[in-house]
Amino acid sequence: MKPAESLSIAEQMKVLQSEDDVATWSLARLGMPREWRDTNEEGNTERCQEAVNRLFTLTRADIEASLVAQGLQPENLPPTHTQPGSRDGSYFIAKGKNEWEYYFQERECRWPSATFNDLAEARKLLLNQWIPIWLEHLRVPCGTKEGKVIETL
């Protein structure tokens, strides 16, 4: 593989916010074979992770600072909905003064969910969910209302 400079934090955030698959994007940026994105083939998961690691050096603090600078809260990142609805997707719903529920919905049925009584903890989970699997090392533990510590649903 040829050496490559990592991207600036602003460039890295632009890719994350584009909702492009970071592994596919990284392989293309580095001029690596598109076929390596097929992680059903032996060795490709490692190749994809290596490509992502070469370009994405941002930290959790970098992500949080960039969102603050843009005036964005984790609940405003796609594809999260903040109002109940009937569409498939992820929802972050205020249930009262100090209670928030985050859940996935498919065919109008909720399946995994977590309830929070601390907005900061809920926002940690929302950001964890937004961070691509290829950057899962940036996910942090979050405490639910029930006292369970989770990183993802």
Secondary structure, DSSP 8 states (H G I E B T S, - for coil): --------HHHHHHHHHHT--HHHHHHHHTT--GGGG-TTSTTHHHHHHHHHHHH----HHHHHHHHHHTT--GGGSTTEESS--SSSEEEEEEEETTEEEEEEEETTEEEEEEEES-HHHHHHHHHHHHS-GGGGGG---EE-TTS-EES--
